[in-house]
Amino acid sequence: MYLDQAKKQEIFGKYGKSNSDTGSVESQVALFSYRIAHLTEHLKKNRKDYSTERALTRLVGKRRSLLDYLYDIDIERYRALIKALGLRK
């Protein structure tokens, strides 16, 4: 499996407040970004996998809504997160 418990703990520890911080916006966006990168690589190899394409579109929308929420409540955390994840060019 591409995303095991240890990898999740690593992502939550790096971007959240602790290894068990699964609810913060930063940790959720980081997890979504990891999953989006994985699904993008899958779709490069399997172009006709339309169910994965739909799942990827939904994940991107969820990440966008969380980023919009973070932008509204605390723009400094938003800027730090997109810089850490490399979401903007």
PLY file of the C-alpha trace (Angstrom):
ply
format ascii 1.0
element vertex 89
property float x
property float y
property float z
element edge 88
property int vertex1
property int vertex2
end_header
0.00 0.00 0.00
1.37 3.40 -0.90
0.22 5.16 2.28
0.81 3.20 5.46
0.43 4.32 9.06
4.11 5.23 9.42
3.97 7.57 6.41
0.85 9.26 7.80
2.56 9.74 11.17
5.54 11.30 9.38
3.32 13.74 7.45
1.31 14.68 10.55
4.49 15.14 12.57
6.08 17.38 9.96
3.12 19.63 9.18
0.85 19.25 12.22
1.42 20.02 15.86
2.24 16.38 16.73
2.20 12.89 15.21
-1.41 12.41 16.27
-2.62 15.81 15.01
-4.92 14.62 12.25
-7.44 17.45 12.43
-5.42 20.58 11.76
-5.79 22.20 8.37
-2.05 22.02 7.72
-1.84 18.27 8.29
-4.94 17.57 6.19
-3.66 19.68 3.29
-0.27 17.96 3.49
-1.91 14.53 3.40
-4.12 15.54 0.47
-1.07 16.87 -1.38
0.75 13.56 -0.90
-2.27 11.62 -2.18
-2.70 14.01 -5.13
0.93 13.50 -6.16
0.50 9.74 -5.98
-2.73 9.73 -8.01
-1.18 12.05 -10.60
1.67 9.59 -11.16
-0.86 6.75 -11.45
-2.86 8.66 -14.06
0.25 9.34 -16.13
0.61 5.57 -16.57
-3.12 4.73 -16.76
-4.78 7.40 -18.84
-8.17 5.72 -19.09
-8.70 5.19 -15.36
-11.64 7.53 -15.05
-12.61 6.62 -11.49
-9.15 7.61 -10.28
-9.41 10.80 -12.31
-12.66 11.65 -10.54
-11.12 10.88 -7.14
-8.19 13.15 -7.98
-10.55 15.97 -8.96
-12.44 15.60 -5.67
-9.19 15.64 -3.67
-8.01 18.79 -5.40
-11.34 20.44 -4.60
-11.14 19.42 -0.94
-7.59 20.74 -0.70
-8.62 23.99 -2.36
-11.51 24.51 0.06
-9.26 23.87 3.07
-6.68 26.30 1.69
-9.40 28.92 1.17
-10.51 28.41 4.76
-6.95 28.78 6.04
-6.50 31.91 3.91
-9.57 33.46 5.54
-8.66 32.68 9.15
-4.87 33.16 9.16
-3.01 34.32 6.06
0.43 33.83 7.63
-0.22 30.11 8.24
-1.54 29.89 4.68
1.60 31.45 3.22
3.87 29.24 5.33
2.00 26.11 4.26
2.03 26.77 0.53
5.72 27.62 0.77
6.48 24.41 2.70
4.48 22.25 0.28
5.61 24.11 -2.84
2.09 24.59 -4.17
2.67 27.90 -5.93
5.34 28.79 -8.42
0 1
1 2
2 3
3 4
4 5
5 6
6 7
7 8
8 9
9 10
10 11
11 12
12 13
13 14
14 15
15 16
16 17
17 18
18 19
19 20
20 21
21 22
22 23
23 24
24 25
25 26
26 27
27 28
28 29
29 30
30 31
31 32
32 33
33 34
34 35
35 36
36 37
37 38
38 39
39 40
40 41
41 42
42 43
43 44
44 45
45 46
46 47
47 48
48 49
49 50
50 51
51 52
52 53
53 54
54 55
55 56
56 57
57 58
58 59
59 60
60 61
61 62
62 63
63 64
64 65
65 66
66 67
67 68
68 69
69 70
70 71
71 72
72 73
73 74
74 75
75 76
76 77
77 78
78 79
79 80
80 81
81 82
82 83
83 84
84 85
85 86
86 87
87 88
